[in-house]
Amino acid sequence: MATRYQRESPLQNKEPPLLFRVLSLWLVVSLLLAHGITCDAGTSHDLDLAIDDIPEPLDSVRERTESDEDRVLAAAQVAMGRLFLQRKQYKLALKAFQRAHRDDPHSVSVMKDIVQLQLALHREEEAARYALLATNTGDQDPALLRQLAMMLTEQFDFSGAIKLYERSATFDMTRKPDARTVLIHLEKGRLYYLTQQYQKAAESFKVVRDALDNPERYKLDPQMRQLVLGRSEVTYALMAEVLLEAEQYDDAEEMFRAANAAKPNEALLAYRLADVEARRGKPRQALESLQNFLDAKTSFEGTSPYALLSKLLQLLEQNPEVAQKELIARLETLNQKDSSNQDLSYFLGQQYLRSKQWDEAHRIFSILVTKESNLRGYYGLVEVLIAQKRDSELLEVLGQIVAKTGTLEISKELQHSISADKDLVKRCIDICDKLDEVGQKKIPGARLSVALLALRAGNHEAADRLYAQALAAAASPPEEMVLAWGMELFFAERHAQAARVIQEALDRSIVPEENAYVYYFLAGTLELAGQTDRALEAAQQAARIRPTSPQYRSREPWILYHAERYSDAYAKYEELLRDFDDDYTIRGGRTALRDARFILSNVCVIRKDLDEAEEWLEQILDEFPEDTGALNDLGFLYADRGKRLRRSLEMVTKAVEVEPENEAYLDSLGWALFRSGDYARAVGYLEKASDRENPDAVILDHLGDVYWKLLRHEEARQVWRRASRAFEKTGNQEQLEKTDAKIRQESPD
């Protein structure tokens, strides 16, 4: 079976960084849209649902098609949902409507009911997912769409928020413009900007600008106009940047000047106008304006002004080498006059690197690391020292990075550059081996930094030795150091060693015992190391520390599942769902429960309880209607059982559209086409799915079946033999016997 492949990372996901300039506007817009100015305010989620919107029954004058069957099922589900509504059994009503929509989305009009029920049940995220699905705008409430759009914005789903705002706008086509119109265009413009749709952003901001210039046309009194404008220098600057990207340079200049009028800063205005002139194709005028900014000795806008200077000099000077020398000369002059400008120093150091002026680069980066808290100066030094093969100094800098961060926090490019240079890694190992106690104190992070390099380069013996020495030398080893090493071992697939490191840290109280995450991580590494009983103990400890977390509680059943103790895993996952399935407030909780349902479905497939396997996947799609893994797995089950083949094809096609290189999804689509009798199309997807170094046995078996149907009998037998060997390796005796029987069959005459 094509299964849903997931890599379970012990690392926490990080939220995207805040874009302050743009997001600050959202706070004003959100408050106004939610509380202030129109009949949208105070929108309630009281249930006002029709009870007679049931599809008409079908005439039985011909044999039913799959579409007919779906329509009958949808009608039954709608009728059941209405009954549950009358009984005030809202959860059951919601489930019935969701299934009806999935059975027949084009003729059953229940989307409005679904969204209202989800909101009444405080399932706002789920409601937003369904609102995005809706195709019939007559089913939707514009005020509700705007509310859900604001929620999606909070979750950084900017594209989804735009879709809902655009849909809500279709209700306002004949409405006279007012304050709400302005606020919606302000928010849409911001979202278009964040998604780099600059022309659309400019169109939205055109309405905002018109409203600010002609407030009476939009019924904006002075107080409302000021609320729309907010921090005027920020709003005008945002609109200017959008107009600049949309190549509306005159309007961009006007907005930049408006921003400066709101909060004067002549140097900043000079830089912005230089950018405008550069885009107009006037590099000399741009350079003149930019020089006014540079002479002001200001640090606004980071390194962007110096990048613009480089661009302008390249445009004005045909010879790139001459332009680069001129750039460095100008930057050196600026740096002499304003040596405290760290962005300028960093950009100058980068130009020295580019020009291979190693000594000058080393000098300026060495100064920079003493002045700022971030690591970019260290990264510059690393590049210089690698280029000059100054190994001892490189080791010292790497040690300083480790001392600051607890791990070797350098860019992927630098990591690859160092790890790929086996001679460099060996030289660093040799230096560390010769360090005495004095040398270790002088470079406290040296051994750990080289241990990490050695591990990434595949030299495990040296990595383990150096880490042990680093740990022994530290009087009080920092928690970050031990956890970082454990993570590195985990990702190097040295699970037993990772577990030993974490357990040692717990035993020595380097890591606090009440840290649930440490036990969660330890449990996973122990299970992957084949130590199931100890893994269960660690998982249970994590759950004891955080009993209200579905994520931590899910570790124990996952271990049981991975250890193939399916009955115990099934019972524990059911317990998890009983305890948390009605809670929609815990951050990340719904994702943990979705994953639980995936595994429950897989267990049912192993048990050959396919109806229940399908039901678990249906439940995932109830809550996450576009989940590609559930669409794939359920579509595959349908196809494999020869049922609902039209829908099966639709589902697995959606999955492949989202992840066109996913071998499981390609296999599902190929198999659905095979079961539908479309062998010519099926073969391409299955060949692509099997075009891997070690293709899955099931995929090979499917490909052999297609070849056989296409009368390519010898190719079929060759692929089946490969599948047979793969089934033998995994110990799948049942599939092995079936495949061997196919190999032995005679070709039809």
N, C-alpha and C positions, 0 to 999 in steps of 0.2 A: 504493500500500500504506500502511496505517496504521502509521506508524513510531513509535518511542519517542523522544520529544523530550527532550533534556537540555540544560541550561545548564551549560557547563563554567566554573566559577568558579575564578579563580586564588587565591582565598583559602582558607586552611586551615580545616577545621571545628574548632570548639571543643567540648571536652567540657563536659557540664553541671556546674554548681558542686557541690561536696560539701556535703551537709547533715550537718554534723558531729554534731549532737546525736543524730540518728537513725542515721547510718551507723556511729557508734562502737559501737553495739550489735551490728551485723552482724559485726564482727571477732570478738567473743566467740562468737557463735552459730556462725559458720563453722568456727572452730577446734574447737568442741565437736562439731558434727555430723560433721566430717571425721575427727577423731582420737580422740574420747574415750570415748564412754559406752555404745555399743551395738554390736550385730552389724553395723551399717552400716560401721563403721570398717574401713579397709583393703579396701574393695570393689575387686576387680580387674576388668580388662577382658578376661580370658581368654575365648577364643571357645568357647562351648558351644552350638552351633547344631544344630538338627534338620536331617536331610537327607531326610526323607520327607514333609514338609508341602507336597504338591503338589496343586493343585485337581484334582478328578475331571474326566475328559474329558466333553465334551458328547455327548449322543445326537444323531445327524444325522437326526431325524425331521421336521424342518421347516427352512425357510430361516433361515439365521443372521441375527440382528439385529446392530446395531453393538455392543450390550452383549455378545452372544455372542462376537463377534470379539475384543473386548477381553479376555474371559475366557480365550479360547484363547491369545492373545498372552501374558497374564499367566502362564498355566500353563507356557508354553514358557520364559519368562524365569526363573521359579522353578526349573525343572529345570536350566536352564543355570547359574543361580547356585549350586545345590547341587554341580554338577560342578566349577565353579571352586573352591568351598570345599574339596572333596576334594583338589584339586590345589594348595591353599594359594595360589591366585591371588586374594587378598582384594579388590584393587581392582576386578577384573572381576566378582567375586561381588557386591560392593556395587552396582556399576552395574546389574547384572541385577535385583537385588532392588528398587532404586529405580524402575526402569522397570516392574517387575511391580506395584508399589504404585500407580504412576500409571495403569497400564492398568486395574486392577481393585481399587481401594482397599477395597471393601466385602467382598469374599470372599477375598482373598488375605491371609493372616496372616503378614507378613514384617517388620513394624515392629520387633519386638524384635531380629531379626537385623540389620536396617539400623543401628540405634543401636549395637549391640555392635560391629559392624564399624567404624563411624565412630570409636568410641572407641579401638578397637585400632589404628586408623590415625592416631590423634592428631588427629582432626577434631572437636574438642569443640563448636565453634560450630555446625557442621553437624548434629551429633547433637542439640543442643538444638532446632534448627528442626524436626527430624523428631519429636522427643518431643512438641512442641507440636501437631503434626498428628494424632497418634494418637487414635483414637476408641475403640479396644478396650483397656480397662485390663488385660485378661488378658494382653496382649502385653508388659506393662511391669513393670519392677523398681522398687519404691518407693524403695529406697536410691539407685538410679541417678537417679531423678527428682529426688530431693532434691539430689544432687550437681550435676545440670544446673541446677537452680533457683538454687543458689548462684553458679554461673558466670554465669547471666543477670543476677543481682543486681550482680555486678561490672561488667557491661556496661551497667548502668542500664536494663535491660529489666525493669522492675518488674512490669508486667502479665504478661509471659511467665513470670516467676518465680512469681508467685501461681498461675497456671494449673497449673504443675507441682506446687507444694506442695499445692494442692487435690486434684489427681489422686492424689498419693501418700497423702493422708489417707484415701482410700477403702479402702486396704488395712488401715487401723488401726481399722476400725469395731468389731471385736470384741476388739481388743487392750486389755488393762488399761493404764490411763495410767501413764506412767513419765517419767523425765527427758527422754527424747527427745520425748515428747508436749509437754512444757512448752517445750522449745527451739523446736520447730516452730511452736507457737502464738505464741511471742515474735517469731519472724521474720515470720510471717504478719501479725501485728498491726502490725509496723513497716512492712511493704510496703503493707498496706491504708491505713495513714496517709499514706504517700507518694503513693498514688494517690487520696487523698481519699475512700476508702470507709470512713467513720468508724464506721458501725454494725457492719460486719464486723470492723473493727479492735477495737472494744469487745468483741465476742464472743470474739475470740481472746485479748485481754488478760484477760478474765474467768477463763479457764483459768489463765493465768499468776498472777493474783492469788490464786486459790484454792490453787495449788501453793505459793506463798510463805507463805500462812497455814496450810496443812496439808501440810507437806513429806512427812510419813510416807505420805500417801495416794498420792504420786507417787514414793515411794522416793528422796527427796532427802535425802542426808546433809548436815550443815552446810556442808561444803566445796562440794558441788554446788549447794546453794541459793545460796551466795555467788557462785558462778560464773554462775548464771542471773541473779542480780540485778545483777552487774557493778558499775558506778558507780551506786549505788542512787539518788542524787539525780537522775541523768539518767533512769534507767529509770522511776522513779515520776513524774517530770515529764512524760515522754512519754506514759505511760498517762493521766495527768491531762488532758493536752491532747486526747487522743483522746476521752475521756469527755466533755469539755467540748463538743467538736464534735458528739458523739452525743447531746447534751442530757441527759446523766445527771449532773446538777449535784451531787448529794450525793456520789456516788462520786468525781467530779472533785475536790471539795473535800478529801475524805479523802486522795486521792493527793497533792495539793499539800501537804497538811500532812505526809504521810509523807516527801516530798522535803525539806521544811524540817527535819524531825527528823533526816534523814540528814546534811544539811549546812545548818546554821542560817543564814538570811538573812531577817530579819524584814521588811525593806523589800520584798524580792522577793515574799515571801509576801503582803504587803499588796496589791501590784499584782495578783497572781494571784487573790486572793479578791475583789478589786474586779471583775475580769473575770467571775468566777462570779456575783456579785450582779447585775451588769448584765444578764447573760443570764437570770437568774431574773426579770427585770423589776422590780428594786428599785434604781432609780437613786440614791436618797438614801443608802442603805447603801453602795452601790458608791462614791459620791463620797467618803464619809467614809473608807473604806478606802484609796481611791486617794490621798487627801490625805496619809495616813501615809507612803505611798511617796514622794510628791513632796517632803515635808518632809525626807526622809532625804538629799536631794541626791545621788542615785545615778544612774548612767548605764546601768543594766541595761535591756535590752529595747528599745534604740534609741528611735525616735519613737512606738512603739506606745502607751505610757502617755499621751502628749499627745493622740493620736488618740482614745483612750478618754475622756479629759477632755472633748474637743470633743463627742463623742457624748452623754455624760451631761448636759452643759449644754444641748444641743439638746433632750434629752428633758424636762429640768426647766423649760425656758423656752419658752413657746409661740411667742414672736416670734424668728425666726432672727437678725435683725439685733442684737437685744439679747443673744442668746446669744453671737454672734460678738464683740461688744464685751466681754462678760464673759470670754470665753476669752482674748482678747488681754490684758486687764488682769491676769488671773491669770498668764499666761505671762510678762508683763513683770516681775511681782513675783518670780517664780521665777528669771528670768534675772538680775535684779539680785543675788539671793542666791547664784547659782551660774553665773557668767558663763563658766566654763570648760567647761560642759556643751554640747558642740557639737551634739548631737542636739536639745537644747532650743532652741538658737539657730537652727538650721535650720528647725525647725517654726514658731518664731515668725516667722521671715522669710517663710515660706510663707503664714502668716496675714496678714501685712502686704500681700503681693502680692494675696491674695484680696480684701482690703478696699481695695485701690488706695492704700495708704499708701506711696507710692513712696519718699519720702525716708527713712522709717524702715526700709523693706526694704533700700534701698541701704546704709544705715549698718551694718545687722547682717550683710549678706552680705559687705561689704567687710572687716569684722572676721574673718568666718569663713574667708575665703580665706587669711588669714595664719596660721591655726591648724591646718588639716588638709590632708592630702595629696590627698584626692579632689577631684573637680571640681564637686560639687553647689553650692558657694558661687558658683562662676563662672557656673553655669547660672542661678542666681537673679539675679545681676547682669545677665546678658544680657537676661533678661525685663524687668527694671526699666528698663534703658537703652533698650531698644526702645520701651517704653511712653512714656518721656519724650523720645524722639527726641534723645538725647544721643549723636550719631553718633561723635564723636571718642573719647569714653570707651568706647563700644561696641567701636570698632575696637581700642582698647588691650586690652580684656578678651579679645576674640577672638584677638588676637595672643598673649596670655599662654597661652591654651588651646593654640594651635599650638606655642608654645615648649615647653610641658610634654609634649605628646603626639606631636608630629611631624605632626599633621593636625588638622583641625577636628572634634574629637570632641565633638559635641553631640547631643542627642536628635533623633530624626526629626521630632518635633513642632516643635522650635525650627528645625531646618534648613528645614522646609517654610514656617514662618512667615516666615523671613528671605528665602528664595529667591523666595517668591511676591510679596514686596513689591519690585517693580521699582524704585520710587523710592528705597527704602532702599539697595538694592544699588548703584544709580547714585551715590548720595551717598557711599557708602563708597569706590567707585572714584575719585571726584573727590578725596576726601581723600588717598588713597594716591598719586594722580598728583602731588599738591602736596607730598608729603613730601620734605624735603631729607635730607641725610646724617645730620644731628643727629636729625631726627624718626624716621628709620629705626632708629637705634641705640636711641632711647627706646622704640620699639614694634617689637622685632625680628621678631615673627611677623605683623605687620599685613598686609604685601603678600601673603604666602602665604594667610592666612586669607581675604582678599577675593578672591584668585584662585580659591580653592575655591568661594566663594559665587557668583562670576561664572560659573564653569563649570557649577555646578548650576542656575543661572538661565538658562543657554543663551547667555551673552555670551562666546563663545569668544575673540574678539579681545582683550578686556580681560583675560580669564583668562590667555591665553598671555603677554601683555605683563607682567602683574604677577608671574607665576611666574618669568619670565626675570630681572626686576629683583631678586626675592627671592633667586634662585640666585646672581646676580652679587654681591649685597651680602654673602653669607655667605662668610667666609674659608674655613671648612671645613664645607661643607654636610652636615648629618647624613643618614645613610643612610635613616632613617625618612621624612624629608621627600621625598626623591626617589621612593622606592617608593610613598609615599602619593599623590603626584601622578600617577605612572604608573598606579596603580590607578584613580584618579578618571577619567583619560582613557580607560582601558579600558572602564569602566562607562558612560561617555558615548559609547561606540562610536567613539571617535577613535583607532583602532588604530594607524595609522601614527605619529601623534604620541606615543602611549604607547611604542611601540617605540623611537622616536628618543630619548625621555627616558631610558629604561633603558639603551640602548646608550651614550649620552653619559656616564651615571653609571659604567658599566664602564670606558669609555675614560679617564675622569678619576680612576679608582680610588676613587670615592665609595662604590661597592659592591664588596666583595671578589670577586675572580675565582673563588674556590672556593665560591661560594654557588650550589648546584645549583638552588635554587628560582628564583633570578633568571633563570637561563638557561631554565628550564622556562616561566616566565611570558613571557619575551621571545620564545621560540619560538611560543607561542600567539598573541601580538599580531602578530608578523610574518606568520604564516600568514593571520590574519584581515585583514591589510592587503594581502594578495596577493603577499607576498614569500616564496615557498615555498623557494627555495634557501637564503636566509639563515635562514629558520625551521628548516630541517633542520640547518644548522650549529649553531645554538643548542641544538636538541634533542639533538644528538649530544654537545655539550659537557656538558649536564646529565647525560646518561647516563654519560659518562666520569667525572664527579665522583661520581656515586652509582650505580655499576654493579649493585649488589645491590637496587635499589629497582624493583619492577615499575611503580610510578607514573611515575617519571622515565623509565624505559625505554619506556613506552607513548607518550611524546610524539611520537617520530619516526614510528611507524606511523599515529598519528592525523593528523599533518600530511599524510602521503601519501594517506590516505583522503580528507581534506578537499579536497586538490588533485586528487581524482579519478584518482589513479595507483593504481588498484585492485589490480593484480597485485603491485606493490611493497609496498603496504600489507598485502595478504594474507600475503605471505611474511614480512614483519617481525612481524606479529601471531602467526603460527605459531611463529616463533623465540622470541617472548616467552613463549608457552605452554610450549614445550619447556624453557625455562630455569627457569620458576617454578611450573609447575602442580603439582608435588609438594610445594611448600613451603607449609605452613599456619601458619607462625610469624610472617611479616612483617606488621606492622600495616598495614592498608589494602590488602594485596597481593591478597586474594581479590576485593575490589571492582574493582581495576584489571583483573584477569583476566576477571571477569564482563563488564565493559564491552568488553573485547577480543572476547569471543564475540558480543556484540551486533553489533559492527561486522563481524565475519567473516560473520555471518548476513546482514547487509544487503548485503555484497559478493556473496554467493552469489545473493541475489535479483536483483541487478543483472545477474549473469551468467546468470540463469535456471536456476541449479543449485538447484532448490527442495528436493530431498531433503537436500542438504548444509546448506542454510539451516535446515531443520527440525532437523537433528542438532545444530547449534551451540546452538539454543534449548533442545533437550532437555538438553544438558549444563548449561546454566544452571539449569534446573529440577531437575536431579539434586542440585545443591549448594544452590540457593535455591528450594525447592519452592513458595513463595508469592510469588515475584517477579512483580509485576503487569505489568512491561514484557514479560517473557518469556511470561507467560500470554496477554497481548494479541497479541503478534506471532505466536506459534505458533498461537493460535486463529484469527487472521486467515488465516494461510497454509492451515490446514486448510479453512476456509470457502471461500477463493478457489479452492482445488483441488477443492472438492466432496467432501471426505473427512472422516470422523470428525465429522460435523456435530453430533451430540449433545455430544461432548466439546468441540468448538469453542465451542458456546454456553455451556457451563459455564465455560470458561476466560475468555472475554471478559466474561461476566457478572460474574465475580469481579473482574476489572480495573475495570469500571465501578462496582462497589460500593465499591471503595477510592477511586477518583477519578471521581466522577460528572460532573464538568465537563470532563474531558479529551476533547478533540475526536477524537483518534486512537482512543481506547477506545470512544467513542460510535459512531464510524464502523464499527469492527470488529464491535460488537454488532449494529448495523443491517445490516451486510453478512452476518453469520452468519444472522440471521433471514431475510434475503432469499434466501440460498442454501437455506435450509430451507423456503422457500415461504410463510413467514409475513409477507406484504407489509404487512398492516395494522399489525402491531407494528413492523416495520422502519422505516416512514416516520417515525415520531415520533423515533426515535433519530438518524436521518440529518438530519432537519430541525434538530434541536438541535445536531448536530455542525457543520452548515453555517451556523448563526446566528452568524457572526463577520463582522468588517469585511472581511477578505480570506480567505475560506474556501479550504481546500486543493482543488486541481483534482480529485483522486481522489474526495474526499468529494462534490463536486458531481456528478461522473459517476455515482457510486453512487445519489445521490438521484434523478437523472434516470431511472435504470433502474427504481427502485421506482415512481416516478410512472407510467412507461410500463406496468408490470404492473398498476397500479391503474386503467388506462384514463384517466389524467389526461395526455393526450398533449401538449397545448399547454404545460402546466407542465413536462413532461419536456423538451421542446425548448428552452424558455427556460433551464432549468438547464444543459442540455448546452452551450448557447451560451456561458454563463459559464465552464463547465469548459474549453471549447475555447480561449477567450481566455487562460485561466490556463495551459493546457498550452503555448500558443504563447509566452507570456512566459518559461516555464522551458525552452523548447527541446525539449520532449518530443514529438518528431515522431510516434513510433509511437502514443502515446495520442491525439494530436491527430487523426490519420487515423481511428482507431477511433471517436472521439466524433463527428467530422464525418459519418461514415457513418451513425451512429445518427440524427443530426439529419435526414438526407436520406430516411430510410426512411418509407414510407407507413403511416398508421394502419390497423390491421386493420379489416375490415368489421364 
